[in-house]
Amino acid sequence: MSNPYETQRLVDEYLLFHYGQDHEILPWENGPVSALNFPVRTVTALLPPSHAHAARALDIGCATGRSAFELSRTCAEVQAIDFSLAFIKAAQTIQSAGALSYQISLEAHLTQPLTAELPPGVHPERVTFQQGDAMNLPASLCSFDIVHAANLICRLTEPLRFLQRLPALIKPGGHLLLTTPCTWLADYTPPGRWPAASTLDWLKETLLPDFTLAQQKDLPFLIREHARKFQWSVALGTVWQRR
Ligand SMILES: C[S@@+](CC[C@H](N)C(=O)[O-])C[C@H]1O[C@@H](n2cnc3c(N)ncnc32)[C@H](O)[C@@H]1O
């Protein structure tokens, strides 16, 4: 399968998911509003309030960059990595130009132009975006206070390889903020590498030797495909503290 995250359709879908106003994403009165602003909530709901303000953070699987910018509000340095060059270029344009035009789908061939804007109050100068592979991170990449990995693991061909790299990435006392909708699909991950039982049990088995489970929280999110079709999902959010 060619990488769907390199397509313009998904760049546009993620620009709306990350930067869209509530009414732009969900133009329906009775829709699931609690599922809006997911890339902000993965930071605000999971980041320990007491973390050091000199913190170094890594956002891995950053997509079009919203959570990385949110981390920059309180972290001195944010490295943001994604495998999709198209996503990284979109994030870098918002960082340097402050805005990026895109199209959202209404239905069929009908589209509407929108602009993704750098959120007020963030510190783009603290963020570095780069293309990279979560399963093949350079050995020199290390010593983060915070690693944020939202909805990444079930999009990896070898999720265990990424999880096994985490103890070396995070300083003792540092935190891993992990979310996953547990949507395991053979298109991304061979079924032999899916968790044998629940994703939470598999995470505990893999991470507990090096981390303590500090928090667990369900985080709903909404991805709009077009004006009348949405994906409503509930991510399992967990916070792990490195021993
Ligand atoms: C479901 S999206 C989640 C994006 C973002 N964290 C969010 O919550 O909106 C999965 C992301 O993981 C990225 N990704 C997939 N495989 C990757 C890999 N091997 N290394 C780094 N990023 C990867 C995709 O390009 C995509 O941006």
PDBQT file of the ligand as one rigid body, heavy atoms in Angstrom, charges set to zero:
ROOT
HETATM    1  C1  LIG A 301      -3.275   8.469  12.996  1.00  0.00    +0.000 C 
HETATM    2  S1  LIG A 301      -2.056   9.681  12.621  1.00  0.00    +0.000 S 
HETATM    3  C2  LIG A 301      -1.888  10.558  14.167  1.00  0.00    +0.000 C 
HETATM    4  C3  LIG A 301      -1.226  11.885  13.959  1.00  0.00    +0.000 C 
HETATM    5  C4  LIG A 301      -1.189  12.826  15.170  1.00  0.00    +0.000 C 
HETATM    6  N1  LIG A 301      -0.339  12.364  16.235  1.00  0.00    +0.000 N 
HETATM    7  C5  LIG A 301      -2.568  13.106  15.681  1.00  0.00    +0.000 C 
HETATM    8  O1  LIG A 301      -2.910  12.625  16.778  1.00  0.00    +0.000 OA
HETATM    9  O2  LIG A 301      -3.318  13.803  14.992  1.00  0.00    +0.000 OA
HETATM   10  C6  LIG A 301      -0.576   8.684  12.558  1.00  0.00    +0.000 C 
HETATM   11  C7  LIG A 301       0.656   9.481  12.212  1.00  0.00    +0.000 C 
HETATM   12  O3  LIG A 301       1.800   8.632  12.335  1.00  0.00    +0.000 OA
HETATM   13  C8  LIG A 301       2.661   8.894  11.255  1.00  0.00    +0.000 C 
HETATM   14  N2  LIG A 301       3.506   7.713  11.047  1.00  0.00    +0.000 N 
HETATM   15  C9  LIG A 301       3.173   6.527  10.501  1.00  0.00    +0.000 A 
HETATM   16  N3  LIG A 301       4.237   5.701  10.498  1.00  0.00    +0.000 NA
HETATM   17  C10 LIG A 301       5.253   6.375  11.066  1.00  0.00    +0.000 A 
HETATM   18  C11 LIG A 301       6.616   6.068  11.358  1.00  0.00    +0.000 A 
HETATM   19  N4  LIG A 301       7.141   4.879  11.036  1.00  0.00    +0.000 N 
HETATM   20  N5  LIG A 301       7.364   6.999  11.952  1.00  0.00    +0.000 NA
HETATM   21  C12 LIG A 301       6.865   8.223  12.277  1.00  0.00    +0.000 A 
HETATM   22  N6  LIG A 301       5.588   8.567  12.019  1.00  0.00    +0.000 NA
HETATM   23  C13 LIG A 301       4.800   7.666  11.426  1.00  0.00    +0.000 A 
HETATM   24  C14 LIG A 301       1.735   9.198  10.100  1.00  0.00    +0.000 C 
HETATM   25  O4  LIG A 301       2.402   9.856   9.036  1.00  0.00    +0.000 OA
HETATM   26  C15 LIG A 301       0.683  10.033  10.793  1.00  0.00    +0.000 C 
HETATM   27  O5  LIG A 301       1.051  11.371  10.849  1.00  0.00    +0.000 OA
ENDROOT
TORSDOF 0
